[in-house]
Amino acid sequence: MNVLQISIAAMPFLLALMSRTGKAIAPCLLMSLFTVLLGEEPHRAVVAWCVGLLIAAVALRERLRAG
């Protein structure tokens, strides 16, 4: 994987870092790692990335809502 693919895979983790609570950071980090590890199997990597992005989006929405 090149740097661009790894940075896209890390997007859920980076979004989770912007959330107010730390509850979403660990699952998003795990999903980002799964995305990188499953990079050879694109369908599975996309599922892991989407789950991580969904978790991060909900955490970020809660921060903006409470903000």
Secondary structure as GFF3:
##gff-version 3
##sequence-region A 1 67
A	DSSP	alpha_helix	3	9	.	.	.	ID=ss1
A	DSSP	alpha_helix	11	17	.	.	.	ID=ss2
A	DSSP	alpha_helix	25	37	.	.	.	ID=ss3
A	DSSP	alpha_helix	42	66	.	.	.	ID=ss4
###
